[in-house]
Amino acid sequence: MDKKYTGVYVVVCTPFDEQGKLDELALRRHIRWLVDECKVHGIIPCGSTGEFAFLSEQERKQVVAITVDEVHRQLPVIAGSAACATAEVIAYSRYYQDLGVDGVMVVPSYYGHLSQDELYYHYSTIAKNVALPVIVYNNPGTSGSDILPATVARLAEIDNIVALKESAGIMQRIVDINLLAGDKIEVLCGCDTLALEMFAMGVVGWIAAPANVAARQCVRLYELMVEQQDYPRAWEYYRQVRPLFDLFENSGQYVALAKAGLEMLGRPLGQPRKPLLPASPELRARLQTLLDSMPSPC
């Protein structure tokens, strides 16, 4: 299978102004920086780090429309279209399709602890009603539902279910999915603390929350490991950036960290939307130390 989703895809933060409203200019600036200066490979609006669950329907549509316009076909745009109800996911996906996105990414219904049959029905129904590539997003930590490899293999039989963002943090899953589904679905890294390991297993795409603040470092790791296949240098680089990924992955406060980090870099996007809170002073101090010790992206 020719793998389509190669490189670093950033799940972009959604900026808010001092009144808590969507800040279009800040979103456009953030995207331009990621595309032009950081050289990322794809943009994902309305993902978990984009606080999609705390946006109104109109805001979600605005964020995707702004992103498509600003990226202007320079890179793929994969829009997060998750919702609790299957019909709602389809409605969002069709709207984004009309805007010109290149695909949609869907985390399971985040209320209900769905069975494997319910998960299969959810995704197969979405795929059959949307003329777009669908990326299944397995994140049991946030959704409460774990899409098991056998279900992934069933979904892989559907033509426009093309990839799986795997965030369960279980390396065995990569082997199990490959054994069951072969080359019918592309596995993407969704666990930042396993990026190097997944690259070593043949994964070539990484959907990354820390890339909001360390995009160039994420891209550099991808270049060393995937493009140049220089494992010793990639490992040494990974050792230096891994503590930042640990903080994002294990603190449970990736939105607060992304926005605090961007503020520290002089690229503020406002505060997280309630009920999410800003990073605590202790967390900010740990983040500042890690950002100060980031290796050069070169």
C-alpha positions in Angstrom: 0.0 0.0 0.0 1.3 3.5 -0.9 0.9 5.3 2.4 -0.9 8.6 2.0 -0.6 10.3 5.4 3.1 10.8 5.8 4.8 13.3 8.0 3.6 15.4 10.9 0.0 16.5 11.0 -0.8 19.2 13.6 -4.0 19.1 15.6 -4.2 22.9 15.8 -5.4 24.8 18.8 -8.5 27.0 18.5 -7.6 30.6 19.5 -9.9 32.7 21.6 -9.8 36.5 22.3 -10.0 38.2 25.7 -13.8 37.9 25.5 -13.6 34.2 24.8 -14.7 34.5 21.2 -13.1 32.7 18.2 -10.1 34.8 17.1 -9.8 34.4 13.3 -6.7 36.4 12.8 -4.8 34.5 15.5 -5.9 31.2 13.9 -4.7 32.4 10.5 -1.3 33.5 12.0 -0.9 30.1 13.7 -1.6 28.2 10.6 0.7 30.3 8.5 3.6 29.8 11.0 3.0 26.0 11.0 2.9 25.8 7.2 5.5 28.3 6.1 8.1 28.3 8.9 7.7 24.9 10.6 7.1 22.9 7.3 4.5 20.5 8.8 2.8 18.1 6.4 -0.9 18.5 7.3 -3.3 20.5 9.4 -6.2 19.1 11.5 -8.7 21.6 12.8 -11.4 20.7 15.4 -9.5 17.9 16.9 -9.2 17.3 20.7 -6.4 19.9 21.0 -8.7 22.2 19.1 -11.3 22.0 21.8 -14.0 20.8 19.4 -16.2 19.5 22.2 -16.4 23.0 23.7 -17.2 24.8 20.4 -20.7 25.6 19.2 -21.8 24.2 15.8 -21.2 27.6 14.2 -17.8 27.9 15.7 -16.7 24.5 14.5 -17.9 25.3 10.9 -16.0 28.7 11.1 -12.8 27.1 12.3 -12.8 24.6 9.4 -13.8 27.2 6.8 -11.0 29.5 8.0 -8.4 26.7 8.0 -9.3 25.5 4.5 -9.1 29.1 3.2 -5.8 29.8 4.9 -4.1 26.6 4.0 -5.3 27.2 0.4 -4.4 23.7 -0.8 -0.8 23.9 0.2 -1.2 20.9 2.5 -4.0 18.4 3.3 -6.6 19.5 5.7 -8.3 16.8 7.7 -11.2 18.1 9.8 -12.3 16.6 13.1 -16.0 15.8 12.7 -16.7 13.8 15.8 -20.0 14.1 17.7 -22.0 11.8 19.9 -24.7 10.9 17.4 -23.9 9.2 14.1 -26.2 11.5 12.2 -24.5 14.5 13.6 -21.0 13.3 12.5 -22.4 12.7 9.0 -23.9 16.3 9.0 -20.6 17.8 10.0 -18.6 15.7 7.5 -20.8 16.7 4.6 -20.6 20.3 5.5 -16.8 20.1 5.7 -16.8 18.2 2.4 -18.5 21.2 0.8 -15.8 23.4 2.2 -13.1 21.4 0.5 -11.4 19.4 3.2 -9.3 16.4 2.2 -10.8 14.1 4.8 -12.3 13.8 8.2 -11.1 12.3 11.5 -13.6 10.8 13.9 -13.1 9.8 17.5 -15.8 7.4 18.8 -19.0 8.8 20.4 -17.6 10.1 23.7 -20.5 9.0 25.8 -21.9 5.5 25.9 -18.9 3.1 26.1 -19.8 1.6 22.7 -19.6 -2.1 22.0 -17.5 -3.4 19.1 -20.7 -3.9 17.0 -21.8 -0.3 17.8 -18.4 1.1 16.9 -18.6 -0.8 13.6 -22.1 0.5 12.9 -21.1 4.0 13.8 -18.1 4.2 11.4 -19.5 2.1 8.6 -22.6 4.3 8.5 -20.5 7.5 8.4 -18.3 6.1 5.6 -21.3 5.1 3.5 -22.8 8.5 3.8 -19.8 10.7 3.2 -17.8 11.0 0.0 -14.5 11.6 1.8 -11.6 9.6 3.2 -12.3 8.8 6.9 -9.6 8.5 9.5 -10.8 6.4 12.5 -9.4 7.8 15.8 -9.0 5.3 18.5 -8.6 7.1 21.8 -10.1 5.1 24.6 -8.8 7.5 27.2 -11.1 10.3 26.1 -13.9 8.5 24.4 -14.3 5.6 26.8 -14.5 3.1 23.8 -11.5 1.1 22.6 -11.7 0.0 18.9 -10.1 -3.4 19.0 -7.9 -4.7 16.1 -10.6 -7.1 14.9 -13.0 -4.2 14.5 -10.4 -2.2 12.7 -10.0 -5.1 10.3 -13.7 -5.1 9.6 -13.7 -1.4 9.0 -10.7 -1.7 6.7 -12.9 -3.5 4.2 -14.8 -0.3 3.6 -13.2 1.6 0.7 -13.1 5.2 2.2 -12.0 4.2 5.7 -8.4 4.7 4.9 -6.5 5.2 8.2 -6.5 4.7 11.9 -5.0 7.2 14.4 -4.0 4.8 17.2 -3.7 6.4 20.6 -4.3 3.5 23.0 -0.5 3.4 23.7 -0.2 -0.3 23.1 2.6 -1.2 20.7 1.2 -4.7 20.2 -1.8 -3.1 18.4 0.3 -2.2 15.4 1.3 -5.8 14.8 -2.2 -7.1 15.5 -3.8 -4.6 13.1 -1.2 -5.4 10.4 -1.8 -9.2 10.8 -5.6 -8.8 10.7 -6.0 -6.0 8.1 -2.8 -6.3 6.1 -2.3 -3.2 3.9 -6.0 -2.3 3.8 -5.7 0.5 6.3 -2.9 2.9 7.2 -1.9 3.2 10.9 -1.0 6.6 12.2 0.8 7.5 15.4 -1.5 9.1 17.9 0.6 8.5 21.0 3.3 11.1 21.2 5.4 9.0 23.6 5.6 6.2 21.1 6.5 8.2 18.0 9.9 6.8 17.4 8.8 3.3 18.2 5.9 3.5 15.8 8.2 4.9 13.1 10.4 1.9 13.7 7.4 -0.4 13.1 6.8 1.2 9.7 4.3 3.9 10.6 5.1 7.0 8.7 2.4 9.5 9.8 2.1 11.2 13.1 -0.9 13.2 14.3 0.7 15.4 17.1 -0.6 17.8 19.7 2.9 18.9 20.9 3.5 20.1 17.3 1.6 23.2 18.2 4.6 24.4 20.2 7.4 22.1 18.9 6.5 21.5 15.2 10.0 21.9 13.9 11.3 19.4 16.4 8.5 16.9 15.5 9.3 17.4 11.8 13.0 16.9 12.4 12.4 13.6 14.3 10.3 12.4 11.3 13.0 13.4 8.9 15.7 11.6 10.8 13.8 8.4 11.4 11.5 8.0 8.3 13.1 9.9 5.5 16.8 9.4 6.4 16.4 6.2 8.3 19.2 7.3 10.6 18.2 5.5 13.8 21.2 6.5 16.0 20.7 10.2 15.3 16.9 9.8 15.6 17.2 8.1 18.9 19.6 10.7 20.3 17.2 13.5 19.1 14.2 11.6 20.6 15.9 11.4 24.0 16.0 15.2 24.0 12.4 15.9 22.9 10.7 13.0 24.7 10.3 14.8 28.0 8.1 17.4 26.3 6.0 14.6 24.8 5.8 12.9 28.2 4.4 16.1 29.7 1.8 16.4 27.0 0.8 12.8 27.0 0.7 12.1 30.7 -0.4 15.3 32.3 -3.9 15.1 30.8 -3.7 18.9 30.1 -2.5 19.0 26.5 -4.8 21.9 25.6 -3.5 24.0 28.5 0.1 23.1 27.7 -0.2 23.9 24.0 -1.7 27.3 24.8 0.8 28.1 27.6 3.7 27.0 25.4 2.6 29.2 22.5 2.3 32.1 24.9 5.9 31.5 26.1 7.0 31.5 22.5 5.4 34.9 21.9 2.6 33.4 19.8 -0.4 33.6 22.2 -3.8 32.0 21.3 -5.7 32.9 24.4 -6.9 30.7 27.2 -8.6 27.3 27.1 -12.4 27.4 27.1 -14.2 26.5 30.3 -14.5 24.0 31.8 -10.8 23.6 30.8 -8.5 25.7 33.0 -5.1 27.3 32.1 -1.9 25.5 33.1 -1.1 25.8 36.8 2.1 27.7 37.8 3.8 24.3 38.5 2.9 22.9 35.1 4.0 26.2 33.4 7.3 26.0 35.2 7.9 22.5 34.0 6.9 23.4 30.5 9.2 26.5 30.4 12.1 24.4 31.4 11.5 21.8 28.7 11.0 24.5 26.0 14.2 26.1 27.1 16.1 22.8 26.6 14.5 22.0 23.2 17.2 20.9 20.7 17.7 22.7 17.4 15.4 21.5 14.6 18.4 21.4 12.3 
